[in-house]
Amino acid sequence: MSVRKSPITALVLSVIVPGLGQIFNEEKKKGLVIFASCLGLALLTYWFSGFNKFSIALALILLWSSAIVDAFKVVNASGQPSEFYYRRPYVVAMLLLVGPLAFPLLWQSPQFSRFARWTWTVIVVTAALMFVVTPYLMNWLIKQAPDM
């Protein structure tokens, strides 16, 4: 007989520390990935300034809030994934709209093969890196250009 876990406990733990609600739900890998991602985004927010700082902080808030909702819903659903969220068109749309924040949807969806998951992961990570690196590359190119 399994003991039913409290969704409120999972929610509160996830509010206190990102990923702790997932660990409480016995999803240790997911919890550690969420914690590491939030920690990385927090460090990037501290490190950068200007618009990048705002966008990274926004990504941190979105990731943390989605982790809170996930921790609550997983306990309520007894770990059963919702069919709508794991359909291929929805997952692809989320990957294109929010990038790496949609990785949990991609990797939990039963509709993607292992090869497709890795392919989408590489594509989205490459696009995200290009998005981050492009402003710095443009600044460097402008500085290297001869004065006219």
C-alpha positions as CSV (number, residue, x, y, z in Angstrom):
1,M,0.0,0.0,0.0
2,S,1.5,3.3,-1.1
3,V,1.3,6.4,1.0
4,R,-0.4,9.3,-0.7
5,K,1.8,12.4,-0.7
6,S,0.5,15.8,0.0
7,P,0.4,18.2,-3.0
8,I,0.7,21.1,-0.7
9,T,3.9,19.8,0.7
10,A,5.3,19.3,-2.8
11,L,4.2,22.9,-3.7
12,V,5.8,24.4,-0.5
13,L,9.0,22.5,-1.0
14,S,9.2,23.7,-4.6
15,V,8.6,27.3,-3.6
16,I,11.4,27.1,-1.0
17,V,14.0,25.5,-3.2
18,P,13.4,24.9,-7.0
19,G,13.4,21.2,-7.7
20,L,12.8,20.1,-4.1
21,G,9.2,19.4,-4.8
22,Q,10.2,17.0,-7.6
23,I,12.7,15.3,-5.3
24,F,9.8,14.9,-2.8
25,N,7.8,13.3,-5.6
26,E,10.6,10.8,-6.1
27,E,11.7,12.5,-9.4
28,K,15.3,13.0,-8.3
29,K,16.8,13.6,-11.8
30,K,14.1,16.1,-12.7
31,G,14.6,17.9,-9.4
32,L,18.3,18.1,-9.8
33,V,18.0,19.4,-13.3
34,I,15.6,22.0,-12.2
35,F,17.8,23.0,-9.3
36,A,20.9,23.2,-11.5
37,S,19.0,25.2,-14.1
38,C,17.7,27.7,-11.6
39,L,21.1,28.0,-10.0
40,G,22.7,28.6,-13.4
41,L,20.1,31.2,-14.3
42,A,20.5,32.9,-11.0
43,L,24.2,33.1,-11.4
44,L,23.8,34.5,-15.0
45,T,21.4,37.1,-13.7
46,Y,23.9,38.2,-11.1
47,W,26.7,38.2,-13.7
48,F,25.1,40.0,-16.6
49,S,23.8,43.6,-16.7
50,G,21.2,45.4,-18.7
51,F,18.6,43.7,-20.9
52,N,20.3,40.3,-20.7
53,K,19.9,40.5,-16.9
54,F,16.2,41.1,-17.2
55,S,15.6,38.3,-19.8
56,I,17.6,35.8,-17.7
57,A,15.8,36.8,-14.5
58,L,12.5,36.3,-16.4
59,A,13.6,32.9,-17.6
60,L,14.5,32.0,-14.0
61,I,11.1,33.1,-12.8
62,L,9.3,31.1,-15.5
63,L,11.4,28.0,-14.8
64,W,10.9,28.2,-11.1
65,S,7.1,28.8,-11.4
66,S,6.7,26.0,-13.8
67,A,8.6,23.7,-11.4
68,I,6.2,24.7,-8.6
69,V,3.2,23.9,-10.8
70,D,4.8,20.6,-11.9
71,A,5.5,19.5,-8.3
72,F,1.9,20.2,-7.4
73,K,0.3,18.5,-10.4
74,V,2.5,15.4,-10.3
75,V,1.3,14.6,-6.8
76,N,-2.3,15.2,-7.8
77,A,-2.1,13.1,-10.9
78,S,-0.2,10.3,-9.2
79,G,2.5,10.7,-11.8
80,Q,0.3,10.2,-14.8
81,P,1.2,12.6,-17.6
82,S,-1.5,14.6,-19.1
83,E,-2.1,13.6,-22.7
84,F,-2.6,17.1,-24.1
85,Y,0.8,18.4,-22.9
86,Y,2.7,15.5,-24.5
87,R,1.3,15.6,-28.0
88,R,3.9,16.2,-30.6
89,P,2.6,19.5,-32.1
90,Y,2.2,21.0,-28.6
91,V,5.7,20.0,-27.6
92,V,7.3,21.3,-30.8
93,A,5.4,24.6,-30.4
94,M,6.6,25.0,-26.9
95,L,10.2,24.2,-27.9
96,L,10.0,27.0,-30.5
97,L,8.3,29.4,-28.2
98,V,10.1,29.0,-24.9
99,G,13.2,27.0,-26.0
100,P,15.0,25.0,-23.3
101,L,12.2,25.6,-20.8
102,A,10.2,23.0,-22.7
103,F,12.7,20.2,-22.3
104,P,10.7,18.5,-19.6
105,L,7.8,18.2,-22.0
106,L,10.1,16.8,-24.7
107,W,11.8,14.3,-22.6
108,Q,8.6,13.0,-20.8
109,S,6.6,12.8,-24.0
110,P,6.1,9.2,-25.1
111,Q,5.6,10.4,-28.7
112,F,9.2,11.2,-29.4
113,S,11.9,8.6,-30.1
114,R,15.3,8.9,-28.3
115,F,16.8,10.2,-31.5
116,A,14.2,12.8,-32.0
117,R,14.6,14.0,-28.4
118,W,18.3,14.4,-28.8
119,T,17.9,16.1,-32.1
120,W,15.4,18.6,-30.7
121,T,17.6,19.2,-27.7
122,V,20.7,19.9,-29.9
123,I,18.7,22.3,-32.1
124,V,17.1,24.2,-29.2
125,V,20.4,24.5,-27.3
126,T,22.2,25.7,-30.4
127,A,19.5,28.3,-31.1
128,A,19.6,29.5,-27.4
129,L,23.4,29.8,-27.5
130,M,23.2,31.7,-30.7
131,F,20.7,34.0,-29.1
132,V,23.0,34.7,-26.2
133,V,26.2,35.0,-28.1
134,T,25.0,37.1,-31.1
135,P,25.0,40.5,-29.2
136,Y,28.5,39.9,-28.0
137,L,29.7,38.8,-31.4
138,M,28.1,41.9,-33.0
139,N,29.8,44.2,-30.5
140,W,33.1,42.6,-31.2
141,L,32.6,42.9,-35.0
142,I,31.7,46.5,-34.7
143,K,34.8,47.2,-32.7
144,Q,36.9,45.4,-35.3
145,A,35.5,47.3,-38.2
146,P,37.7,50.1,-39.6
147,D,36.5,53.6,-39.0
148,M,34.8,55.1,-42.0
